[in-house]
Every structure is written in C-alpha cells, then in structure tokens.
Amino acid sequence: MQICKVWLQTGKIRVGVVEGDRVRLLTPCALGDVLHAPDPAAAVRSRESSELVTLSDVSLLAPVEEQEVWAAGVTYKRSREARERESEGAARFYDLVYRAERPELFLKAPAWRVVHPGSKVHIRRDSRWSVPEPEIALVISPALSIVGFTIGNDMSARDIEGENPLYLPQAKIYDHSCALGPVITLAGAMPPAEQTHISLTIERGGAKAFEGSTTAAAMARKFEDLVSWLGREIRFPEGVILLTGTGIVPPDDFSLAAGDVVTIEISGIGRLTNPVAQRS
C-alpha cells in the first residue's frame, strides 16, 4: 500500500492511497492520523472515500508534515571510501564511523525546507563540487516504529565537507538541499533488502551524465539499529524521517550543474525526479 499527499486542482491538499494510475482520496485527515495509528493500513482503509482522481490531474507533494528530517552518514562502504578521498586529513575518522557501534546522525531539514517531487533542488553558490545522494528514507512514528519508506535526495557539497568535517552542517544543511517523495510505501509492502534496488541517473542537456546503482543489502547497518540510536535521547512527538545513507557516489571529477535533472528510483517505492538550480 502506498500513501501520498496531493495538491488538487481545486487548491486543496489531501491524503490519498495510490491505486494504479489513480489516487483514492481519504476523508480529510493528516498524514500522521494514518501513519501513526497502531495499524496504518487499517487506518487507511477506514478513511477511504469514493473520491478518485487520476495521478496526472494532481501534484504529488513531499509526504511530510511536521516531522524533522534526520540523516545517517557513512553507512555504505562506497560512501566511506568517497569521504576518505575527499578529506585525507580526516580519513581515519570516517573509517572509525563506518566500523563503530554508534552511527553518524545529524539533522538534515525541518519539514518546511523539504523540496517536493518535480521541484528544484539547489547546489550551493560557494561550492565547486556538489552531488546528490540517493537514499532510502524511513518514515518513523512517535513510538519509533518504522511505518513506511520513501525516497530521499540528500544534496551535499563534497568540497565543503572535505575541507573540514566540522563544516558538515554547511555542506548538508541549506535551502532546497533535501527532496522527498513521491509516495510512502507502508512497511509491510517493501521488498526484502537484497531485492530493494536503488538507482541514480543524472541528465545534462538531455543526455545521461551519470548513472549508478546499488541495493539496500549493501548497507553496513540495519534500519532498526539506526532508529534505536536516533531515539535514545530525543523525542519525536510528530514522528521523524530518517535518511539512511548512500551507496552511490559519482566520480570525483563530477559535479552537479544548474539545469541537470536528478532521478532516483527505489524498488517498491517509485521514482523521485528533481531539476537542479542555483540561487541567483
């Protein structure tokens, strides 16, 4: 079952469930009303209405409301290797994070800073080396249960973080640096990790400039472990979204440019596409 948040042609925002190329709207409610219920699927069924709209007639919004978006770093070997290359002086610390019991966790964005599917993500004006990071995003309830999955694009300025790891907030946290969507797949409907394929395609001038892929099975950490660490000393009364790290890193001589188009596809969820821009 896939849940979405849509903007209707009437200007209203509604929650719905995807049925092929259509969306069955739920009776007016918030995402949290269904996602944080003891049985989200049953909560959806109890709120289904007779209203059906076609996907082409609505705009899909980022499936987030009041949740914070957090992120985990260096959870794939490929990511660790890339971090070690971009910051030789701190290579040992990235290796230690990859192997340590405690994961790297940081606040990525408040809900209001999240970019919708199809909207523009940004590269920083003071960065010469920026990349998208395709990630499985966990949708977590206030009780710290994983209730669903969506796609996340964790935009990153690699040169800024590489200059000094203490600059990570500036490399990761800025306007238009996080995109989510297009839907939330409820936990019971996701394929197993080895069948959860993640792909990244970057188009430039109508041609492919980069493409890569991996699977969720390549992660060095379990989802439940990341959630356990995240919730140790922090409460999330509105729930939380957790980006789980990337296993796809473009080559070191590649940087995003304004006008590029980033597409992330994850098995069981769908496809998230965002054009790239730079603030004038």
VOGU-3710 file (C-alpha; in Angstrom, 3 decimals, decimal comma):
1> mqickvwlqt> 0,000/0,000/0,000  1,294/3,435/-0,970  0,208/6,663/0,697  0,574/10,059/-0,948  -0,064/13,713/-0,264  -1,574/15,524/-3,230  -2,440/19,038/-4,287  -5,760/19,007/-6,105  -6,726/21,327/-8,949  -9,152/22,952/-6,515
11> gkirvgvveg> -6,175/24,086/-4,444  -6,912/21,702/-1,580  -4,301/19,343/-0,128  -5,449/15,799/0,635  -4,018/12,457/1,673  -4,724/9,500/-0,578  -3,799/5,923/-1,434  -2,357/5,077/-4,853  -4,387/2,659/-6,972  -2,536/2,191/-10,253
21> drvrlltpca> -2,712/5,469/-12,173  -5,308/6,897/-9,799  -5,468/8,137/-6,236  -8,324/7,280/-3,880  -8,672/10,224/-1,532  -9,114/9,657/2,170  -11,629/11,545/4,212  -9,905/14,787/5,290  -7,066/13,914/7,652  -3,373/14,471/8,278
31> lgdvlhapdp> -0,688/12,015/7,251  0,040/11,370/10,890  -3,550/10,280/11,500  -2,922/7,155/9,428  0,843/6,683/9,678  0,914/6,845/13,464  -2,106/4,597/14,012  -1,473/1,152/15,568  -2,276/-0,392/12,169  -1,632/2,182/9,401
41> aaavrsress> -3,106/0,002/6,637  -6,327/-0,479/8,603  -6,431/3,257/9,338  -6,189/3,961/5,612  -8,980/1,539/4,761  -11,223/3,049/7,404  -10,798/6,505/5,840  -11,144/5,642/2,151  -13,735/7,727/0,331  -15,423/7,292/-3,025
51> elvtlsdvsl> -13,395/10,175/-4,477  -10,964/9,069/-7,203  -8,576/11,338/-9,103  -6,012/10,467/-11,764  -2,349/10,961/-10,906  -1,901/13,168/-13,963  -4,526/15,582/-12,621  -2,820/16,202/-9,256  0,558/17,362/-7,999  2,355/14,979/-5,666
61> lapveeqevw> 3,765/16,758/-2,624  6,593/15,651/-0,362  5,000/13,162/2,063  5,926/15,092/5,177  4,038/17,426/7,529  5,613/18,485/10,828  8,358/15,875/11,029  12,023/16,732/11,207  14,254/15,046/8,638  17,426/13,447/10,023
71> aagvtykrsr> 20,184/11,626/8,179  22,740/8,891/8,804  26,192/9,072/7,231  28,846/6,582/6,136  26,515/3,575/6,202  27,801/2,083/2,924  31,394/1,109/2,113  31,229/3,198/-1,082  30,297/6,266/0,945  33,133/5,669/3,403
81> eareresega> 35,663/5,412/0,561  34,393/8,625/-1,016  34,564/10,528/2,272  38,111/9,308/2,869  39,192/10,556/-0,569  37,563/13,964/-0,247  39,143/14,619/3,158  42,520/12,916/3,504  43,235/14,500/6,856  40,045/13,043/8,348
91> arfydlvyra> 40,089/9,676/6,542  40,689/7,808/9,804  37,568/9,337/11,381  35,310/8,242/8,511  36,710/4,730/8,775  36,057/4,732/12,517  32,437/5,887/11,993  31,859/3,142/9,431  33,103/0,477/11,857  31,835/1,947/15,137
101> erpelflkap> 28,781/0,813/17,048  27,498/4,411/17,227  26,381/5,762/13,822  26,796/9,275/12,471  23,418/11,055/12,768  22,590/14,670/12,008  19,586/16,924/11,473  19,066/17,455/7,738  15,991/19,661/7,452  12,787/20,819/9,131
111> awrvvhpgsk> 9,675/19,866/7,182  9,218/23,341/5,684  12,622/23,135/3,971  11,847/19,856/2,150  11,522/20,005/-1,655  8,562/18,364/-3,427  8,837/15,855/-6,287  9,492/17,754/-9,512  10,617/20,907/-7,696  14,149/22,286/-7,830
121> vhirrdsrws> 16,941/21,166/-5,537  19,851/23,580/-5,185  23,623/23,495/-5,311  25,446/25,995/-3,136  26,955/29,061/-4,800  30,108/28,669/-2,687  30,638/25,007/-3,654  32,576/23,707/-6,648  31,822/20,023/-6,018  28,194/19,139/-5,308
131> vpepeialvi> 26,414/15,808/-5,719  23,022/14,245/-4,982  22,899/11,362/-2,527  20,094/8,840/-3,235  18,810/7,324/-0,007  16,080/5,139/1,407  14,141/7,302/3,860  12,491/5,696/6,867  9,129/7,059/7,981  9,113/6,686/11,749
141> spalsivgft> 6,242/7,087/14,201  6,433/8,889/17,573  6,768/5,413/19,119  9,935/4,903/17,000  8,330/2,264/14,780  9,255/2,142/11,100  5,854/2,550/9,469  6,908/3,241/5,898  9,572/4,110/3,353  10,061/6,910/0,858
151> igndmsardi> 12,889/8,229/-1,344  15,285/10,924/-0,190  17,784/13,104/-2,052  20,411/14,347/0,401  22,147/17,112/-1,573  25,760/17,538/-0,477  28,676/19,899/-1,096  31,595/17,481/-1,003  34,325/20,127/-1,201  32,991/21,971/1,839
161> egenplylpq> 32,797/18,841/3,983  36,165/17,683/2,605  37,859/20,919/3,642  36,967/20,214/7,247  34,466/17,642/8,638  33,289/20,300/11,092  31,793/22,091/8,091  29,327/19,217/7,566  26,276/21,328/8,569  27,130/23,846/5,839
171> akiydhscal> 27,782/21,076/3,324  24,497/19,361/4,063  22,006/21,826/5,501  20,813/24,703/3,344  17,691/25,777/1,447  16,480/23,254/-1,157  19,024/20,629/-0,040  16,547/17,823/0,700  13,867/16,278/-1,520  11,409/13,547/-0,517
181> gpvitlagam> 8,767/11,509/-2,322  6,873/10,683/-4,335  4,925/8,350/-2,006  5,232/6,417/1,244  5,203/2,639/0,887  3,913/1,068/4,079  6,428/-1,181/5,810  4,721/-4,478/5,028  4,734/-3,787/1,290  8,503/-3,259/0,802
191> ppaeqthisl> 10,630/-5,972/-0,860  13,488/-7,557/1,141  16,802/-5,671/1,255  18,525/-7,763/-1,414  15,646/-7,025/-3,804  15,489/-3,312/-2,976  17,434/-1,775/-5,841  18,491/1,873/-5,697  19,470/3,719/-8,860  20,617/7,245/-9,616
201> tierggakaf> 20,541/8,933/-13,020  21,763/12,461/-13,719  20,851/14,025/-17,055  22,590/17,019/-18,567  21,429/18,579/-21,801  19,085/15,655/-22,455  21,865/13,036/-22,173  22,963/10,833/-19,288  25,873/12,391/-17,439  25,990/9,728/-14,715
211> egsttaaama> 24,179/6,589/-13,647  24,815/4,151/-10,828  23,041/1,568/-8,712  23,259/-0,467/-5,522  20,946/-2,434/-3,208  19,826/-1,938/0,370  21,680/-5,163/1,221  24,977/-3,267/0,780  24,275/-1,221/3,898  26,592/-1,891/6,824
221> rkfedlvswl> 23,846/-1,097/9,362  20,293/-2,274/9,935  17,412/0,182/9,775  16,268/-0,751/13,273  19,746/-0,062/14,665  19,765/3,451/13,195  16,306/4,170/14,619  17,351/2,903/18,047  20,325/5,277/18,167  18,307/8,203/16,846
231> greirfpegv> 15,667/7,855/19,546  17,950/7,314/22,525  17,756/10,833/23,965  15,336/12,648/21,613  11,565/12,502/21,450  9,749/12,977/18,146  6,114/13,771/19,013  5,291/14,333/15,315  7,338/11,369/14,104  10,551/11,711/12,097
241> illtgtgivp> 12,013/10,928/8,671  15,470/9,308/8,654  17,660/9,220/5,533  19,776/6,075/5,754  22,902/6,954/3,763  24,021/6,422/0,203  25,871/3,691/-1,643  26,058/5,586/-4,949  28,702/8,273/-5,359  29,527/9,935/-8,710
251> pddfslaagd> 33,244/10,045/-9,676  35,444/12,663/-8,059  35,650/14,735/-11,245  31,857/15,090/-11,468  29,849/17,955/-10,007  26,218/18,890/-10,461  25,404/21,952/-12,553  22,331/24,117/-12,819  19,976/22,593/-15,375  20,834/18,974/-14,530
261> vvtieisgig> 17,967/16,603/-13,720  18,370/14,083/-10,873  16,258/10,916/-10,862  16,335/8,408/-8,012  14,454/5,127/-8,320  13,971/2,613/-5,498  12,221/-0,740/-5,809  8,890/-0,829/-4,040  8,610/2,954/-3,810  8,926/4,566/-7,226
271> rltnpvaqrs> 10,826/7,434/-8,812  11,797/10,849/-7,436  12,865/13,427/-10,022  14,149/16,945/-9,334  15,792/19,527/-11,592  18,904/21,265/-10,256  19,202/25,028/-9,796  21,466/27,543/-8,113  20,239/30,593/-6,267  20,877/33,702/-8,362
//
